[in-house]
Amino acid sequence: MSEGRSESLRRQQACLAAELRSAGKTWVEAAEVFQTRFRLNPRVALRAVRGWSQAQAAEEWNRRWPHEPKTFKNFSYWEIWPGKSGHSPSQDNLVRLAQIYECSVADLLTDLPSFRHLDSAAGTAVAVSSGSTSGAPSGIIMPGEAETLLHDLLGRHTGTEAGAPQTADVTGLFDRPEEIDFGKLAQVIVMWMQRIPHSSARRDMLGKLTAALAVAAAAPLVELPGMADRANAASVPEVSRFDPATVAHCEAMMPHLRKQGDVLGAASTLPSALTYRRIAEQQARVAPPGLPRDRAVAVYAELTQLAGWLCFNMGDYGAAQRLYDDARAAAHEARAVELVTYVLCTMSHLATWQGKPRVGIDHAVAAASWADQSGSPYARAYAADVAVRALTADGQAARSQDFLDREYAALQAAMSDQGPHQSWWYFYDESFYWSTSAQNALKFHPAEKVLAATDKALHLRDQGNLHERSFRLLFRAEAFARQQNIGLACQTITEVVELTQVNSSRRIEQRVRELRRGLEPWRRTRGVRELDQAIRAYRSQPAD
């Protein structure tokens, strides 16, 4: 890295540290942000967040313990460890480092592996209960529990060696969809990926997980009437009688299917979504007039939109368009105004992605009109969001900023609304707004503004939506590339490549290829060479 770029990075880190501290973040919390954004290990992050060089950290040490002086080389060795050229700090030195950085010894070692999963008495719980005395917030998955769950999913009890488990029979996990938390599963995937040091072992582990869960994906279909004994779950029996319980089951499965798509990818989710769509279509056909039929048609419309969204992410834009058109017509037929808004928003997104931003603007304007009629602040906010993306793609800086302001105002109303809202808005929150702000900033503002927005987007939302997380990381990578921080750009793209072995999509693949082409002038650098190796390794199997 040149001296100019190094100075720019130090200024960027100093500004971020000041912002985090002014927001009330502890040194440990701020260092966690540094670890994610700058790809630092915890020992480096806890120093960098204070703005200290290794020499300055050594000066702080020597001020406290002049009888045991250290130099910047000592700090360098400790920070490189457990790399081959590093030296492990002694227990006494770790305690003193923790004192300097005002953290715990454990905070200095979070990048090291854990082997709790090897304990035969380890449980399979993945979340700290509300009555936990561990000091961790309720609902947060701890690393040990994460490893235990993932080993169980992959066949920890099959007698295979750790790190090379066999695919397990996990269909039982899907018998009751309400018992599956895909958000927690995604956190497990991310943490496990980060804690396995060797890419080949990590790739093998994630591949087995994907295969095991994809096989289980259609299991809930056996709960439907007439499906239990069918060898092919995608084959739906004809029905002649309306069954409210079947419609209710389809409704209950939609959030499950959406989150499954976010975590495991479109290809593993689409067969089930299409099957449920066919079931809902049959129920709509035989439903009696009035509310029962409107409800069944609305369920069909939502499942059709979901299937279109999955096709969109798989790169089948023609099928996505046809499904969206069908979903919009069905939503209108059911007089489901808020659903009409949502479908129009997704149509706008599709058009903008295909390089047709003016068509995207048309759909966004129509969505805004229906959103006003729906009375839903979520509908108004998301309609403004897709307008921002279409206007940004069309190069309209002033209008895109105007709609970004409208989105923020509607978002505040949505966040203050304590009443129930439609399940399909599960993905939309303040982090989504900041993600769109980052996309807008890539077009019209300096890279620093992009990075600030992606920081907020990534840290306001958990890691449960691997799809959204991947795109936000790619925004960050593009910003790093514009700063000519090629190493950080490549590391960030590599993280996406690894993450999306479990959940990839043609759209993510397309963005990775575009960003890699932009790095061609630096193809001989170490960072780009390592990125190319990761792409070859993790894309050896077909993507979704």
C-alpha positions as a Python dict, from the first residue, in 0.01 Angstrom:
ca = {
    (1, 'M'): (0, 0, 0),
    (2, 'S'): (140, 342, -93),
    (3, 'E'): (201, 607, 173),
    (4, 'G'): (-91, 813, 42),
    (5, 'R'): (-337, 526, 60),
    (6, 'S'): (-206, 429, 405),
    (7, 'E'): (-264, 782, 531),
    (8, 'S'): (-614, 782, 381),
    (9, 'L'): (-691, 455, 558),
    (10, 'R'): (-568, 595, 891),
    (11, 'R'): (-789, 900, 851),
    (12, 'Q'): (-1084, 678, 763),
    (13, 'Q'): (-1023, 463, 1070),
    (14, 'A'): (-986, 768, 1295),
    (15, 'C'): (-1317, 913, 1173),
    (16, 'L'): (-1497, 583, 1216),
    (17, 'A'): (-1355, 534, 1566),
    (18, 'A'): (-1466, 883, 1668),
    (19, 'E'): (-1815, 820, 1529),
    (20, 'L'): (-1848, 487, 1709),
    (21, 'R'): (-1727, 626, 2042),
    (22, 'S'): (-1957, 927, 2016),
    (23, 'A'): (-2242, 680, 1961),
    (24, 'G'): (-2160, 519, 2295),
    (25, 'K'): (-1982, 209, 2165),
    (26, 'T'): (-1730, 42, 2396),
    (27, 'W'): (-1375, -16, 2273),
    (28, 'V'): (-1461, -383, 2222),
    (29, 'E'): (-1778, -302, 2024),
    (30, 'A'): (-1590, -51, 1812),
    (31, 'A'): (-1311, -302, 1751),
    (32, 'E'): (-1567, -557, 1631),
    (33, 'V'): (-1674, -305, 1366),
    (34, 'F'): (-1309, -260, 1267),
    (35, 'Q'): (-1265, -638, 1238),
    (36, 'T'): (-1553, -660, 992),
    (37, 'R'): (-1483, -348, 790),
    (38, 'F'): (-1104, -367, 764),
    (39, 'R'): (-1064, -747, 795),
    (40, 'L'): (-845, -722, 1106),
    (41, 'N'): (-787, -981, 1372),
    (42, 'P'): (-901, -875, 1723),
    (43, 'R'): (-553, -784, 1850),
    (44, 'V'): (-494, -547, 1560),
    (45, 'A'): (-847, -408, 1575),
    (46, 'L'): (-828, -325, 1946),
    (47, 'R'): (-512, -126, 1880),
    (48, 'A'): (-625, 36, 1555),
    (49, 'V'): (-955, 155, 1700),
    (50, 'R'): (-755, 373, 1941),
    (51, 'G'): (-553, 515, 1656),
    (52, 'W'): (-229, 373, 1788),
    (53, 'S'): (59, 245, 1581),
    (54, 'Q'): (246, -57, 1712),
    (55, 'A'): (516, 179, 1841),
    (56, 'Q'): (260, 390, 2025),
    (57, 'A'): (108, 78, 2181),
    (58, 'A'): (456, -22, 2296),
    (59, 'E'): (500, 325, 2449),
    (60, 'E'): (176, 279, 2644),
    (61, 'W'): (302, -58, 2766),
    (62, 'N'): (639, 85, 2873),
    (63, 'R'): (468, 370, 3059),
    (64, 'R'): (280, 119, 3271),
    (65, 'W'): (551, -148, 3308),
    (66, 'P'): (890, 16, 3252),
    (67, 'H'): (1069, -278, 3416),
    (68, 'E'): (946, -510, 3135),
    (69, 'P'): (978, -296, 2821),
    (70, 'K'): (840, -396, 2482),
    (71, 'T'): (902, -267, 2133),
    (72, 'F'): (682, -244, 1826),
    (73, 'K'): (830, -579, 1718),
    (74, 'N'): (673, -752, 2017),
    (75, 'F'): (333, -617, 1919),
    (76, 'S'): (393, -716, 1559),
    (77, 'Y'): (472, -1076, 1657),
    (78, 'W'): (163, -1099, 1880),
    (79, 'E'): (-61, -956, 1611),
    (80, 'I'): (68, -1185, 1337),
    (81, 'W'): (20, -1492, 1557),
    (82, 'P'): (-110, -1760, 1505),
    (83, 'G'): (53, -1712, 1166),
    (84, 'K'): (383, -1889, 1109),
    (85, 'S'): (599, -1579, 1163),
    (86, 'G'): (413, -1473, 1478),
    (87, 'H'): (485, -1545, 1844),
    (88, 'S'): (215, -1632, 2094),
    (89, 'P'): (184, -1387, 2385),
    (90, 'S'): (221, -1538, 2730),
    (91, 'Q'): (-71, -1543, 2971),
    (92, 'D'): (79, -1250, 3164),
    (93, 'N'): (125, -1052, 2844),
    (94, 'L'): (-234, -1120, 2738),
    (95, 'V'): (-358, -990, 3073),
    (96, 'R'): (-156, -673, 3029),
    (97, 'L'): (-274, -625, 2672),
    (98, 'A'): (-631, -658, 2795),
    (99, 'Q'): (-559, -393, 3057),
    (100, 'I'): (-417, -153, 2797),
    (101, 'Y'): (-708, -203, 2558),
    (102, 'E'): (-972, -214, 2836),
    (103, 'C'): (-1112, -548, 2727),
    (104, 'S'): (-1113, -910, 2842),
    (105, 'V'): (-845, -1162, 2754),
    (106, 'A'): (-1111, -1352, 2557),
    (107, 'D'): (-1173, -1042, 2342),
    (108, 'L'): (-813, -1067, 2223),
    (109, 'L'): (-853, -1427, 2109),
    (110, 'T'): (-1186, -1441, 1927),
    (111, 'D'): (-1014, -1541, 1601),
    (112, 'L'): (-883, -1867, 1747),
    (113, 'P'): (-1065, -2199, 1698),
    (114, 'S'): (-1289, -2362, 1957),
    (115, 'F'): (-1336, -2735, 2000),
    (116, 'R'): (-1642, -2747, 2221),
    (117, 'H'): (-1818, -2952, 1957),
    (118, 'L'): (-1588, -3248, 2031),
    (119, 'D'): (-1739, -3282, 2378),
    (120, 'S'): (-1985, -3573, 2361),
    (121, 'A'): (-2201, -3397, 2620),
    (122, 'A'): (-2238, -3085, 2409),
    (123, 'G'): (-2600, -2989, 2347),
    (124, 'T'): (-2764, -2869, 2031),
    (125, 'A'): (-2919, -2545, 2157),
    (126, 'V'): (-2822, -2251, 1944),
    (127, 'A'): (-2957, -1955, 2133),
    (128, 'V'): (-2896, -1823, 2482),
    (129, 'S'): (-3227, -1841, 2661),
    (130, 'S'): (-3388, -1539, 2818),
    (131, 'G'): (-3296, -1681, 3156),
    (132, 'S'): (-2929, -1723, 3075),
    (133, 'T'): (-2677, -1602, 3326),
    (134, 'S'): (-2395, -1588, 3076),
    (135, 'G'): (-2419, -1215, 3033),
    (136, 'A'): (-2495, -1251, 2663),
    (137, 'P'): (-2803, -1080, 2522),
    (138, 'S'): (-3104, -1305, 2473),
    (139, 'G'): (-3123, -1463, 2129),
    (140, 'I'): (-2753, -1427, 2044),
    (141, 'I'): (-2587, -1744, 1921),
    (142, 'M'): (-2260, -1811, 2099),
    (143, 'P'): (-1970, -1963, 1901),
    (144, 'G'): (-1960, -2291, 2096),
    (145, 'E'): (-2330, -2354, 2051),
    (146, 'A'): (-2303, -2258, 1684),
    (147, 'E'): (-2034, -2516, 1627),
    (148, 'T'): (-2235, -2779, 1810),
    (149, 'L'): (-2545, -2721, 1598),
    (150, 'L'): (-2354, -2722, 1272),
    (151, 'H'): (-2179, -3046, 1361),
    (152, 'D'): (-2513, -3200, 1444),
    (153, 'L'): (-2658, -3085, 1114),
    (154, 'L'): (-2366, -3240, 931),
    (155, 'G'): (-2365, -3571, 1116),
    (156, 'R'): (-2146, -3517, 1421),
    (157, 'H'): (-2264, -3852, 1560),
    (158, 'T'): (-2183, -4052, 1249),
    (159, 'G'): (-1837, -4140, 1379),
    (160, 'T'): (-1649, -3931, 1123),
    (161, 'E'): (-1359, -3709, 1210),
    (162, 'A'): (-1428, -3349, 1300),
    (163, 'G'): (-1388, -3129, 997),
    (164, 'A'): (-1495, -3403, 758),
    (165, 'P'): (-1850, -3499, 858),
    (166, 'Q'): (-2089, -3690, 637),
    (167, 'T'): (-2418, -3549, 516),
    (168, 'A'): (-2680, -3617, 782),
    (169, 'D'): (-3050, -3691, 756),
    (170, 'V'): (-3192, -3356, 866),
    (171, 'T'): (-3540, -3387, 721),
    (172, 'G'): (-3676, -3405, 1074),
    (173, 'L'): (-3577, -3044, 1122),
    (174, 'F'): (-3838, -2944, 864),
    (175, 'D'): (-4133, -3138, 998),
    (176, 'R'): (-4259, -2826, 1172),
    (177, 'P'): (-4152, -2506, 1000),
    (178, 'E'): (-4226, -2296, 1307),
    (179, 'E'): (-3937, -2474, 1480),
    (180, 'I'): (-3683, -2364, 1219),
    (181, 'D'): (-3510, -2030, 1260),
    (182, 'F'): (-3327, -1966, 934),
    (183, 'G'): (-3181, -1645, 1074),
    (184, 'K'): (-3003, -1840, 1346),
    (185, 'L'): (-2896, -2104, 1097),
    (186, 'A'): (-2742, -1829, 883),
    (187, 'Q'): (-2552, -1696, 1185),
    (188, 'V'): (-2421, -2048, 1244),
    (189, 'I'): (-2304, -2069, 883),
    (190, 'V'): (-2126, -1733, 898),
    (191, 'M'): (-1956, -1800, 1231),
    (192, 'W'): (-1849, -2150, 1130),
    (193, 'M'): (-1709, -2019, 803),
    (194, 'Q'): (-1507, -1757, 989),
    (195, 'R'): (-1369, -2009, 1239),
    (196, 'I'): (-1242, -2278, 1001),
    (197, 'P'): (-896, -2158, 896),
    (198, 'H'): (-842, -2372, 585),
    (199, 'S'): (-1044, -2292, 276),
    (200, 'S'): (-1061, -2655, 156),
    (201, 'A'): (-1211, -2776, 485),
    (202, 'R'): (-1449, -2481, 493),
    (203, 'R'): (-1557, -2543, 137),
    (204, 'D'): (-1621, -2911, 206),
    (205, 'M'): (-1818, -2831, 522),
    (206, 'L'): (-2040, -2572, 357),
    (207, 'G'): (-2101, -2795, 57),
    (208, 'K'): (-2221, -3078, 279),
    (209, 'L'): (-2446, -2841, 474),
    (210, 'T'): (-2603, -2710, 154),
    (211, 'A'): (-2669, -3061, 25),
    (212, 'A'): (-2819, -3181, 353),
    (213, 'L'): (-3057, -2890, 391),
    (214, 'A'): (-3158, -2884, 25),
    (215, 'V'): (-3270, -3247, 52),
    (216, 'A'): (-3482, -3156, 355),
    (217, 'A'): (-3635, -2846, 200),
    (218, 'A'): (-3949, -3013, 63),
    (219, 'A'): (-4028, -3212, 377),
    (220, 'P'): (-4314, -2986, 498),
    (221, 'L'): (-4512, -3083, 188),
    (222, 'V'): (-4588, -3422, 339),
    (223, 'E'): (-4807, -3248, 597),
    (224, 'L'): (-5058, -3153, 328),
    (225, 'P'): (-5361, -3372, 249),
    (226, 'G'): (-5280, -3632, -15),
    (227, 'M'): (-4905, -3565, -15),
    (228, 'A'): (-4775, -3805, 250),
    (229, 'D'): (-4744, -4111, 25),
    (230, 'R'): (-4629, -3942, -294),
    (231, 'A'): (-4278, -4016, -414),
    (232, 'N'): (-4262, -3688, -602),
    (233, 'A'): (-4354, -3395, -375),
    (234, 'A'): (-4369, -3161, -674),
    (235, 'S'): (-4668, -3356, -812),
    (236, 'V'): (-4980, -3199, -660),
    (237, 'P'): (-5304, -3402, -654),
    (238, 'E'): (-5616, -3246, -803),
    (239, 'V'): (-5873, -3122, -553),
    (240, 'S'): (-6244, -3052, -584),
    (241, 'R'): (-6316, -2918, -236),
    (242, 'F'): (-6203, -2597, -71),
    (243, 'D'): (-5998, -2660, 241),
    (244, 'P'): (-5931, -2352, 464),
    (245, 'A'): (-5665, -2548, 654),
    (246, 'T'): (-5466, -2600, 334),
    (247, 'V'): (-5481, -2228, 254),
    (248, 'A'): (-5372, -2150, 610),
    (249, 'H'): (-5082, -2393, 576),
    (250, 'C'): (-4968, -2221, 255),
    (251, 'E'): (-4987, -1884, 431),
    (252, 'A'): (-4783, -2015, 721),
    (253, 'M'): (-4516, -2156, 490),
    (254, 'M'): (-4449, -1834, 298),
    (255, 'P'): (-4226, -1666, 561),
    (256, 'H'): (-4044, -1995, 598),
    (257, 'L'): (-3982, -2020, 224),
    (258, 'R'): (-3867, -1659, 197),
    (259, 'K'): (-3611, -1703, 472),
    (260, 'Q'): (-3504, -2037, 328),
    (261, 'G'): (-3430, -1856, 2),
    (262, 'D'): (-3231, -1591, 188),
    (263, 'V'): (-3015, -1849, 363),
    (264, 'L'): (-2992, -2150, 130),
    (265, 'G'): (-3047, -1989, -208),
    (266, 'A'): (-3308, -1974, -479),
    (267, 'A'): (-3247, -2312, -643),
    (268, 'S'): (-3308, -2508, -322),
    (269, 'T'): (-3625, -2311, -249),
    (270, 'L'): (-3796, -2273, -588),
    (271, 'P'): (-3933, -2631, -619),
    (272, 'S'): (-4120, -2601, -290),
    (273, 'A'): (-4242, -2251, -373),
    (274, 'L'): (-4380, -2368, -708),
    (275, 'T'): (-4551, -2664, -545),
    (276, 'Y'): (-4721, -2446, -286),
    (277, 'R'): (-4817, -2205, -563),
    (278, 'R'): (-4990, -2490, -749),
    (279, 'I'): (-5173, -2592, -431),
    (280, 'A'): (-5289, -2234, -372),
    (281, 'E'): (-5400, -2206, -735),
    (282, 'Q'): (-5621, -2513, -696),
    (283, 'Q'): (-5769, -2382, -372),
    (284, 'A'): (-5846, -2047, -537),
    (285, 'R'): (-6023, -2225, -822),
    (286, 'V'): (-6257, -2421, -595),
    (287, 'A'): (-6302, -2159, -322),
    (288, 'P'): (-6651, -2017, -272),
    (289, 'P'): (-6703, -1651, -374),
    (290, 'G'): (-6633, -1375, -127),
    (291, 'L'): (-6366, -1367, 144),
    (292, 'P'): (-6257, -1733, 111),
    (293, 'R'): (-6179, -1690, -258),
    (294, 'D'): (-6014, -1350, -209),
    (295, 'R'): (-5792, -1502, 59),
    (296, 'A'): (-5694, -1799, -158),
    (297, 'V'): (-5623, -1577, -459),
    (298, 'A'): (-5410, -1346, -243),
    (299, 'V'): (-5210, -1646, -118),
    (300, 'Y'): (-5162, -1758, -479),
    (301, 'A'): (-5048, -1407, -573),
    (302, 'E'): (-4792, -1392, -294),
    (303, 'L'): (-4651, -1737, -374),
    (304, 'T'): (-4633, -1637, -741),
    (305, 'Q'): (-4439, -1323, -649),
    (306, 'L'): (-4205, -1532, -436),
    (307, 'A'): (-4144, -1773, -723),
    (308, 'G'): (-4072, -1474, -947),
    (309, 'W'): (-3822, -1338, -694),
    (310, 'L'): (-3643, -1673, -680),
    (311, 'C'): (-3628, -1688, -1062),
    (312, 'F'): (-3493, -1331, -1062),
    (313, 'N'): (-3207, -1433, -834),
    (314, 'M'): (-3138, -1739, -1046),
    (315, 'G'): (-3096, -1514, -1350),
    (316, 'D'): (-3412, -1627, -1531),
    (317, 'Y'): (-3546, -1277, -1588),
    (318, 'G'): (-3806, -1383, -1844),
    (319, 'A'): (-3968, -1628, -1603),
    (320, 'A'): (-3947, -1370, -1325),
    (321, 'Q'): (-4130, -1115, -1540),
    (322, 'R'): (-4406, -1359, -1631),
    (323, 'L'): (-4455, -1460, -1269),
    (324, 'Y'): (-4458, -1098, -1152),
    (325, 'D'): (-4722, -1011, -1414),
    (326, 'D'): (-4934, -1303, -1295),
    (327, 'A'): (-4884, -1204, -931),
    (328, 'R'): (-4990, -845, -997),
    (329, 'A'): (-5306, -955, -1179),
    (330, 'A'): (-5396, -1197, -899),
    (331, 'A'): (-5330, -939, -628),
    (332, 'H'): (-5560, -694, -808),
    (333, 'E'): (-5824, -966, -839),
    (334, 'A'): (-5803, -1025, -463),
    (335, 'R'): (-5817, -649, -399),
    (336, 'A'): (-5499, -685, -195),
    (337, 'V'): (-5376, -328, -234),
    (338, 'E'): (-5063, -361, -22),
    (339, 'L'): (-4964, -678, -206),
    (340, 'V'): (-5015, -497, -538),
    (341, 'T'): (-4770, -235, -412),
    (342, 'Y'): (-4515, -497, -315),
    (343, 'V'): (-4537, -676, -650),
    (344, 'L'): (-4497, -348, -841),
    (345, 'C'): (-4190, -271, -630),
    (346, 'T'): (-4031, -603, -721),
    (347, 'M'): (-4113, -539, -1087),
    (348, 'S'): (-3936, -204, -1061),
    (349, 'H'): (-3633, -375, -911),
    (350, 'L'): (-3626, -632, -1191),
    (351, 'A'): (-3645, -365, -1465),
    (352, 'T'): (-3372, -153, -1306),
    (353, 'W'): (-3143, -453, -1267),
    (354, 'Q'): (-3188, -536, -1636),
    (355, 'G'): (-3069, -191, -1735),
    (356, 'K'): (-3417, -44, -1791),
    (357, 'P'): (-3429, 222, -1518),
    (358, 'R'): (-3705, 427, -1682),
    (359, 'V'): (-3932, 123, -1682),
    (360, 'G'): (-3826, 80, -1321),
    (361, 'I'): (-3932, 440, -1251),
    (362, 'D'): (-4273, 375, -1410),
    (363, 'H'): (-4333, 77, -1184),
    (364, 'A'): (-4207, 269, -880),
    (365, 'V'): (-4447, 557, -949),
    (366, 'A'): (-4736, 312, -980),
    (367, 'A'): (-4625, 141, -658),
    (368, 'A'): (-4620, 476, -476),
    (369, 'S'): (-4978, 548, -587),
    (370, 'W'): (-5105, 215, -458),
    (371, 'A'): (-4895, 251, -141),
    (372, 'D'): (-5078, 573, -56),
    (373, 'Q'): (-5408, 387, -90),
    (374, 'S'): (-5285, 100, 128),
    (375, 'G'): (-5210, 324, 425),
    (376, 'S'): (-4903, 111, 504),
    (377, 'P'): (-4584, 303, 592),
    (378, 'Y'): (-4385, -4, 487),
    (379, 'A'): (-4545, 10, 142),
    (380, 'R'): (-4468, 383, 110),
    (381, 'A'): (-4109, 335, 226),
    (382, 'Y'): (-4034, 45, -7),
    (383, 'A'): (-4198, 216, -304),
    (384, 'A'): (-3966, 512, -241),
    (385, 'D'): (-3672, 272, -205),
    (386, 'V'): (-3714, 114, -549),
    (387, 'A'): (-3765, 463, -694),
    (388, 'V'): (-3428, 565, -547),
    (389, 'R'): (-3257, 271, -715),
    (390, 'A'): (-3423, 334, -1052),
    (391, 'L'): (-3349, 708, -1042),
    (392, 'T'): (-2991, 639, -933),
    (393, 'A'): (-2941, 403, -1226),
    (394, 'D'): (-3087, 671, -1456),
    (395, 'G'): (-2836, 927, -1326),
    (396, 'Q'): (-3093, 1154, -1162),
    (397, 'A'): (-2904, 1271, -853),
    (398, 'A'): (-3149, 1533, -722),
    (399, 'R'): (-3463, 1324, -768),
    (400, 'S'): (-3301, 1015, -620),
    (401, 'Q'): (-3203, 1215, -311),
    (402, 'D'): (-3558, 1348, -285),
    (403, 'F'): (-3698, 994, -285),
    (404, 'L'): (-3430, 884, -40),
    (405, 'D'): (-3558, 1152, 198),
    (406, 'R'): (-3915, 1032, 140),
    (407, 'E'): (-3808, 678, 216),
    (408, 'Y'): (-3646, 781, 543),
    (409, 'A'): (-3958, 967, 656),
    (410, 'A'): (-4181, 668, 575),
    (411, 'L'): (-3933, 436, 744),
    (412, 'Q'): (-3957, 635, 1067),
    (413, 'A'): (-4335, 600, 1054),
    (414, 'A'): (-4303, 227, 994),
    (415, 'M'): (-4060, 182, 1285),
    (416, 'S'): (-4290, 372, 1522),
    (417, 'D'): (-4593, 168, 1415),
    (418, 'Q'): (-4639, -103, 1676),
    (419, 'G'): (-4929, -268, 1496),
    (420, 'P'): (-4909, -586, 1287),
    (421, 'H'): (-4773, -570, 934),
    (422, 'Q'): (-4760, -805, 638),
    (423, 'S'): (-4506, -1086, 667),
    (424, 'W'): (-4335, -1003, 338),
    (425, 'W'): (-4191, -685, 490),
    (426, 'Y'): (-3968, -894, 716),
    (427, 'F'): (-3661, -790, 516),
    (428, 'Y'): (-3728, -418, 524),
    (429, 'D'): (-3583, -212, 807),
    (430, 'E'): (-3338, 73, 866),
    (431, 'S'): (-3047, -141, 747),
    (432, 'F'): (-3218, -177, 409),
    (433, 'Y'): (-3246, 201, 383),
    (434, 'W'): (-2873, 237, 447),
    (435, 'S'): (-2798, -30, 189),
    (436, 'T'): (-2991, 170, -73),
    (437, 'S'): (-2810, 485, 46),
    (438, 'A'): (-2480, 307, -21),
    (439, 'Q'): (-2596, 215, -370),
    (440, 'N'): (-2691, 577, -432),
    (441, 'A'): (-2359, 699, -292),
    (442, 'L'): (-2167, 471, -530),
    (443, 'K'): (-2317, 671, -815),
    (444, 'F'): (-2298, 1025, -681),
    (445, 'H'): (-2071, 1050, -375),
    (446, 'P'): (-1716, 969, -256),
    (447, 'A'): (-1622, 619, -144),
    (448, 'E'): (-1610, 729, 222),
    (449, 'K'): (-1984, 790, 218),
    (450, 'V'): (-2043, 446, 68),
    (451, 'L'): (-1838, 282, 343),
    (452, 'A'): (-2019, 475, 615),
    (453, 'A'): (-2355, 365, 477),
    (454, 'T'): (-2254, 0, 442),
    (455, 'D'): (-2121, 2, 798),
    (456, 'K'): (-2464, 104, 921),
    (457, 'A'): (-2640, -142, 691),
    (458, 'L'): (-2428, -435, 807),
    (459, 'H'): (-2442, -358, 1176),
    (460, 'L'): (-2807, -262, 1209),
    (461, 'R'): (-2917, -605, 1092),
    (462, 'D'): (-2814, -953, 1200),
    (463, 'Q'): (-2644, -1193, 961),
    (464, 'G'): (-2958, -1391, 894),
    (465, 'N'): (-3016, -1268, 538),
    (466, 'L'): (-2710, -1398, 356),
    (467, 'H'): (-2843, -1264, 26),
    (468, 'E'): (-2864, -903, 145),
    (469, 'R'): (-2540, -930, 339),
    (470, 'S'): (-2357, -1041, 24),
    (471, 'F'): (-2477, -742, -178),
    (472, 'R'): (-2384, -500, 100),
    (473, 'L'): (-2036, -645, 117),
    (474, 'L'): (-2005, -603, -260),
    (475, 'F'): (-2098, -234, -227),
    (476, 'R'): (-1818, -206, 27),
    (477, 'A'): (-1574, -387, -201),
    (478, 'E'): (-1648, -146, -486),
    (479, 'A'): (-1585, 148, -255),
    (480, 'F'): (-1250, 1, -147),
    (481, 'A'): (-1158, -50, -512),
    (482, 'R'): (-1235, 315, -586),
    (483, 'Q'): (-1000, 413, -305),
    (484, 'Q'): (-746, 177, -463),
    (485, 'N'): (-739, -23, -141),
    (486, 'I'): (-706, -331, -359),
    (487, 'G'): (-622, -568, -74),
    (488, 'L'): (-937, -480, 121),
    (489, 'A'): (-1147, -493, -196),
    (490, 'C'): (-1022, -843, -275),
    (491, 'Q'): (-1066, -965, 83),
    (492, 'T'): (-1424, -839, 87),
    (493, 'I'): (-1512, -1002, -246),
    (494, 'T'): (-1350, -1324, -122),
    (495, 'E'): (-1575, -1315, 184),
    (496, 'V'): (-1877, -1298, -48),
    (497, 'V'): (-1746, -1580, -265),
    (498, 'E'): (-1704, -1801, 42),
    (499, 'L'): (-2033, -1698, 198),
    (500, 'T'): (-2230, -1765, -117),
    (501, 'Q'): (-2121, -2122, -162),
    (502, 'V'): (-2420, -2190, 61),
    (503, 'N'): (-2643, -1923, -94),
    (504, 'S'): (-2538, -1804, -435),
    (505, 'S'): (-2738, -1648, -715),
    (506, 'R'): (-2673, -1545, -1072),
    (507, 'R'): (-2710, -1184, -965),
    (508, 'I'): (-2438, -1219, -702),
    (509, 'E'): (-2220, -1405, -950),
    (510, 'Q'): (-2272, -1125, -1201),
    (511, 'R'): (-2164, -856, -954),
    (512, 'V'): (-1857, -1058, -849),
    (513, 'R'): (-1754, -1091, -1214),
    (514, 'E'): (-1806, -719, -1277),
    (515, 'L'): (-1596, -622, -976),
    (516, 'R'): (-1324, -868, -1071),
    (517, 'R'): (-1306, -719, -1421),
    (518, 'G'): (-1255, -379, -1262),
    (519, 'L'): (-952, -517, -1075),
    (520, 'E'): (-781, -633, -1395),
    (521, 'P'): (-512, -356, -1380),
    (522, 'W'): (-398, -511, -1050),
    (523, 'R'): (-421, -874, -1164),
    (524, 'R'): (-57, -942, -1070),
    (525, 'T'): (-96, -824, -711),
    (526, 'R'): (-117, -1073, -428),
    (527, 'G'): (-471, -970, -336),
    (528, 'V'): (-614, -1029, -684),
    (529, 'R'): (-426, -1357, -724),
    (530, 'E'): (-571, -1483, -395),
    (531, 'L'): (-917, -1366, -501),
    (532, 'D'): (-885, -1560, -827),
    (533, 'Q'): (-782, -1869, -632),
    (534, 'A'): (-1089, -1835, -409),
    (535, 'I'): (-1319, -1793, -709),
    (536, 'R'): (-1176, -2105, -871),
    (537, 'A'): (-1202, -2304, -549),
    (538, 'Y'): (-1550, -2201, -443),
    (539, 'R'): (-1703, -2196, -789),
    (540, 'S'): (-1585, -2542, -887),
    (541, 'Q'): (-1944, -2655, -838),
    (542, 'P'): (-2234, -2497, -1028),
    (543, 'A'): (-2404, -2203, -860),
    (544, 'D'): (-2778, -2166, -823),
}
